[in-house]
Amino acid sequence: MVTREEILILGLTAGVVGSLVGGLMLGVGLGLAVNGAHIGWILALPAAPVGGLLGYLLARKLARRLPATQA
């Protein structure tokens, strides 16, 4: 059984990790793009989906702990 505490920690962890990774990718990508390196767009454009994907993966890890009857 997943507890409220684990759901709270999942939300906090997903938010922090997603923000850090997405923000870092966006910052570095836009920094490169502004300085004329078009390769920076490869980092800047997928920054938000990558941040969200990390939260999704963390949620799947937590959901795997549920018994099959509750899912």
Residue pairs with C-beta under 8 A, 6 or more apart in sequence:
1 66
1 67
1 70
2 62
2 63
2 65
2 66
6 62
7 62
10 58
10 59
10 62
13 58
14 54
14 55
14 58
14 59
15 55
17 51
17 54
17 55
17 58
18 51
18 52
18 54
18 55
19 51
21 50
21 51
21 54
22 47
22 48
22 50
22 51
22 52
23 47
23 51
25 43
25 44
25 46
25 47
25 50
25 51
26 43
26 44
26 47
26 48
28 40
28 43
29 40
29 41
29 42
29 43
29 44
29 45
29 47
30 40
30 44
31 40
32 39
32 40
32 43
33 40
33 41
33 44
34 40
63 71
